[in-house]
């Protein structure tokens, strides 16, 4: 019986050593590969005017403009400055005997320096520092009564 146990143990030991030799056998090698990563892109933000301006009159004070942004991107975007321009005039009186009310009757002043990161979302961040006024010309400006001056905004 001892011979049988010794034979079983010896067989088990030989099998274990053979398995260990197979498990730890390998070849060394080297290799190469490649991969890539790319950046995303962003969508332009929208500059919103939240201030409401009414009651401009020839030679009157400038009215401040202010607003915020709509950032449709998944991440925040950096805004340095907001610029405004006079786009058009609508409404107002239409007396053909008088000069038309045009963007030349209005003036913008100031700069909206933001220098901030605007988070993703609607109505986020803020800007201010631009103002609009109705100039006092030497001509009759009755056609500017009840007129609306339309502004265009851009950011960089």
C-alpha positions in Angstrom: 0.0 0.0 0.0 2.9 2.3 0.7 4.2 1.6 -2.8 0.8 2.5 -4.3 0.7 5.8 -2.3 4.2 6.6 -3.4 3.3 5.8 -7.0 0.2 8.1 -6.8 2.2 10.9 -5.2 5.0 10.5 -7.7 2.6 10.6 -10.6 0.8 13.6 -9.1 4.1 15.4 -8.6 5.2 14.6 -12.2 1.8 15.9 -13.5 2.1 19.1 -11.4 5.6 19.8 -12.7 4.5 19.2 -16.3 1.6 21.5 -15.9 3.7 24.2 -14.3 6.2 23.9 -17.1 3.4 24.4 -19.7 1.9 27.3 -17.7 5.1 29.2 -17.5 6.4 28.5 -21.0 6.4 31.5 -23.4 8.3 33.1 -26.1 9.5 36.7 -25.9 8.6 39.0 -28.7 8.3 42.7 -29.5 5.7 44.5 -31.5 4.4 47.8 -32.6 1.0 49.4 -32.9 -0.8 52.7 -33.4 -3.8 54.5 -32.2 -5.4 57.9 -32.3 -7.5 60.3 -30.4 -9.4 63.2 -31.8 -11.0 66.4 -30.4 -14.6 67.3 -30.8 -15.9 70.6 -32.2 -18.3 73.1 -30.9 -21.3 75.0 -32.0 -21.6 78.7 -31.9 -23.3 80.3 -28.9 -26.2 82.8 -29.1 -25.8 86.2 -27.5 -29.1 87.2 -25.9 -30.2 90.7 -24.9 -32.2 90.7 -21.7 -32.5 94.4 -21.1 -35.6 96.1 -22.3 -35.0 99.6 -23.8 -37.9 102.0 -24.4 -38.5 105.7 -24.4 -35.5 106.8 -26.4 -35.8 110.4 -27.7 -33.6 112.7 -29.8 -30.6 113.8 -27.7 -31.7 111.8 -24.7 -29.5 109.7 -22.5 -28.0 106.4 -23.7 -29.8 103.3 -22.5 -27.7 100.4 -21.2 -27.8 97.0 -22.9 -27.1 93.7 -21.1 -27.7 90.1 -21.6 -26.6 86.5 -21.3 -25.9 83.5 -23.6 -27.2 80.3 -24.8 -24.4 77.7 -25.0 -25.6 74.5 -26.8 -22.3 72.8 -26.3 -21.7 70.0 -23.8 -18.8 72.0 -22.3 -18.2 75.6 -21.3 -16.8 78.1 -23.9 -14.6 81.1 -23.4 -16.1 84.5 -24.4 -13.8 87.4 -24.6 -16.1 90.2 -25.8 -19.6 91.0 -27.1 -20.0 93.5 -29.9 -23.2 95.1 -31.1 -24.1 96.7 -34.4 -27.1 98.6 -35.7 -29.0 96.3 -38.1 -32.2 98.1 -39.1 -35.1 100.2 -38.1 -38.7 99.2 -38.3 -42.0 100.8 -37.4 -42.3 104.4 -36.6 -44.1 107.1 -38.5 -44.1 107.2 -42.3 -44.5 110.8 -43.2 -43.0 111.0 -46.7 -42.5 114.7 -46.3 -40.0 114.0 -43.5 -36.6 112.2 -43.5 -36.9 108.4 -42.9 -35.8 107.0 -39.6 -32.7 104.9 -40.2 -29.8 103.4 -38.3 -28.0 106.7 -38.8 -30.3 108.2 -36.3 -29.0 105.9 -33.6 -25.6 105.3 -32.0 -24.0 102.5 -29.9 -21.2 103.1 -27.4 -19.2 101.1 -25.0 -17.7 97.6 -25.0 -19.0 94.4 -23.3 -15.8 92.7 -22.1 -16.7 89.3 -20.7 -13.4 87.4 -20.3 -15.1 84.4 -18.8 -16.0 80.8 -19.4 -19.7 80.5 -20.2 -21.2 77.2 -19.0 -23.4 75.0 -21.1 -27.1 75.9 -21.0 -29.6 78.6 -21.8 -29.6 82.0 -20.2 -26.1 81.5 -18.7 -23.3 83.9 -18.1 -23.8 87.7 -18.5 -22.6 90.7 -20.4 -23.1 94.4 -20.1 -21.3 97.6 -21.0 -22.9 98.6 -24.4 -25.5 101.3 -24.7 -27.8 102.7 -27.4 -29.2 106.2 -27.9 -31.2 108.2 -30.4 -29.1 111.0 -31.8 -30.3 114.6 -32.0 -30.0 115.5 -35.7 -30.7 118.9 -37.2 -33.6 117.4 -39.2 -37.1 116.6 -38.1 -37.0 113.1 -36.5 -40.8 112.6 -36.2 -40.5 109.4 -38.3 -38.5 107.9 -35.4 -41.4 108.1 -33.1 -42.4 104.6 -32.0 -39.7 103.1 -34.1 -37.7 100.0 -33.2 -34.0 99.8 -33.8 -32.8 96.2 -34.3 -29.4 95.2 -33.0 -27.1 92.4 -34.0 -24.7 90.9 -31.5 -21.5 88.8 -32.0 -19.0 87.4 -29.6 -15.4 86.3 -29.8 
